[in-house]
Amino acid sequence: MFCEHSGVVLPTVASFSVKCVAHSIRVRLVREAAVSAKLQMKVFFGCLIVLGLSLRTNAQTSFAITHVAIIDVIRGAVEPDRTIVVTGNVISWVGASADLHAPDGVRLIDAHGQFLIPGLWDMHVHLGNATEAALPVLVSQGITGVRDMGSPSYSTLHRWSIEALAGKRIGPRIVACGPILHNGPPYFWGVEARNPDEGRQMVMQLAEEKVDFIKVTSDVDRPTYFAIAESARKLGLPLAGHLPTNENGTGFLVSAIEASNAGQKSLEHAQGIPFSFADRELQLIPALLQNGTFVVPTITEYWARAHVHELADAADHDPRIKNTAPSLRQFWEAQLKGFGKSNEGQLKIFEWRMAQVPELQKSGVPLLAGTDLGFAYVFPADLVKELEFFVQAGLSPLQALQTATINPARFLHIDWKLGSVNPGKTADLVLVEANPLEDIRNLHLVRAVVLNGRFLDRGQLDGAVPRFQ
């Protein structure tokens, strides 16, 4: 319900009750929000009476962040001296600070000189490697959502997400595929799909587990890939991942155009985009645009590969290592064996991928920020490094910020609930000390995080981060 006055639409009373029935990402996240809401009883909006816009108090009113500059990540505008009211887990009002007269009992958080953005998303992580120790580290750096691209147990990740939304732990909301479909030797986070029949069977099995999407990796053959894509499409499950490669790894058995046309929604690591952008097929960009296919460059991962030995040597002196699970570091050390002594080839790939970023942006292909957390010397919360690389490559700070806010929300079809700071949306927010549109590195200056309506100040964030050394 909404009440209108002078052209301003203001929320009145709302409650949430969503059945946990659908397999799609959008309904899955609604289900998670509903579970959180039920645990908080009901969420009510206070009725904003427009006669000085005073707020009628009720038991569910949580807090107001006052005198803050809000970053509009869609328009690229900075809205100064605004106040945002969070009721339950919902942004119930946004307006000029002078127009709000808060009643007694409402917590007021003065944010003079600070900037408010939507919660950030890392759209390519592996929490099975990073472990649950990474969850509070991610949130402490403003990352309120992640897309897990392959971990052993979907049910474990889903439980972590529900616990975070319910306020039982500090961690991001998690969208996940569970195990990856592959055609190689068995490993702890993959399930075998050696032929089309096995591919169809595994998609059905994962659908029964109610995963959020299906991920395919590079070692499946061409017929199996298309069987997986068809099965996922019939079951309404998005498909993401790698492109099947030749045995020698020098080319693809399925092109990016074919994958996009088959329904693959994201190209991880920018696979299928030729190193020399000028060498692309003429139909590549039109196909990606027509099919709504996103590209996840994972520049941070390419950079880490190019500097892996330097990073390994410096790990003991990196202050972040004390917050990194020992098992993740052991995995990194084991991966070192797969890297040669020369980094010349990896550096060239990094440079090629960097050059693609502005070309894809100019072409209108939507980009997603993802780090590949879980692989060698990519630290939890390296997301800002990814955005810094985007800016170095030629994107504006706004365009870089969009790849971690509104673009993920649109990709997941949840931009009606997340991705920007607007009334009626879920309160996943980050308060930073300086304007990220002036310098993307200001995203490092996280002052507080609002996680599904829960306000966490710097002390609470730091206190939740684990320490292993």
MOTA-V628842 format. One record per helix or strand of 3 or more residues. SS is the DSSP state (helix for helix, strand for strand). FROM is the first residue (numbers start at 0). LEN is the number of residues. If there is no record, write none. Layout:
# MOTA-V628842
[[SS FROM LEN] [SS FROM LEN]]
This chain:
# MOTA-V628842
[[strand 1 4] [strand 7 4] [helix 24 15] [strand 60 12] [strand 76 11] [strand 89 7] [helix 96 3] [strand 106 4] [strand 114 4] [strand 119 6] [helix 126 4] [helix 132 8] [strand 142 6] [helix 153 12] [strand 172 4] [strand 179 3] [strand 189 3] [helix 195 13] [strand 212 4] [helix 221 13] [strand 237 4] [helix 255 6] [strand 263 5] [helix 276 3] [helix 283 8] [strand 293 3] [helix 298 8] [helix 307 10] [helix 318 5] [helix 325 13] [helix 343 20] [helix 382 11] [helix 396 6] [helix 405 6] [strand 428 4] [helix 439 5] [strand 445 6] [strand 453 4] [helix 457 7]]
